[in-house]
Amino acid sequence: MAQENLEGAAFNILRRHVQGALRRNGGAQAFTIEVSEEFRHQPGGVELSESALTEFRAALIELPERQRDVIVLRHLLGYSTEQTARCMGLSQDAVRFHDAKGRRRLDQYLSPS
């Protein structure tokens, strides 16, 4: 592949694959969001329970696509703002915006009512 932005091209292929699977399955979950051990073990020695991880996955799926992509790349895969921007074809400011907005939405979804 003679792509200038190989990461971005690979990310777009993955996104199209997941979207196609969602359409074929009538919106049913097409993939499992795996959470790394690092994410599971939060600062201060707190370990997220399986029910908390299930709630997190459900909330993540509810985010708008761009916010979800940024959250997954930045916080689950550990990409830097610069790497995320390059993958998604966005400016770093746009990545920071979608990251902040996505985290606020996750907080709302996950806050006890």
Order of alpha helices (4+ residues) and beta strands (2+ residues): alpha-alpha-beta-beta-alpha-alpha-alpha-alpha
